[in-house]
């Protein structure tokens, strides 16, 4: 695992970006690899440092699924106390004002600073088809936004438990006005028992239904603007909640779908 500290101009600090390389990377000097970029890097690799004590189990997923192609995983740490600001492309339109709005700058930083850094330091397949992006909750909305903002960059999106309700109207308008590349694959996952105490300060009424509605609206928006149904996998999962446990459980399915490989 390699760690880099890359300057974030809009917050004027350095951010940890970690890179998990395939086994035998050092020996396979002629091999180039697809890259999966993941938000909330603190939660990606190790449960001991994850916010809720449960990671995405990325390392076991790679080890336990040898049928998947070898890949590079890039975990980008979140901004901690400014996470909602950074992952929100627009200020929230809920009753809690003054949060969000830095996501556009974040997306630009990932695409124009982080990705070029990774591509210049590692043997990556740099094309759209081999560049994937994944995140959950606020990481879900920023993933969906970046897919629409940079359709020529990302060939696959993992939108787990998206919190697009944070700025639903602006988000849905943007998706409608900025179509994805027609070959981009979109994995959308939401549980029927989503929502947590943090969300309760933003959402009035049923948090569970709000998450489901947000995912359904995103799915329907993509279809309404001619994204091929065959390129979208929508999963509404019974009794699953807003937790890394469930995102980790289904992360292998996301990867298999992205690489067109059947689950064992």
Buried (B, 14 or more C-beta within 10 A) or exposed (E): EEEBEBEBEBBEEEBEBBBBBBEEBEEEEEEBBBBBBBBBBBBBBBBEEBEEEBBBBBBEBBEEBEEBEBBBBBBBBBBEEEBBBBBBBBBBBBEEEEBBBBBBBBBBBBBEBBBEBBBEEBBBBBEBBBBBBBBBBBBBBBBBBBBBBBBEBBBBBBBBBBBBBBBBEBBBEBBEEBBBBEEBBBBBBBBBBBBEEEBEEBBEEEBBEBBBBBBBBBBEBBEEBEBBEEBBBBBBBEEBBBBBBBBBBBBBBBBBBBBEEEEE
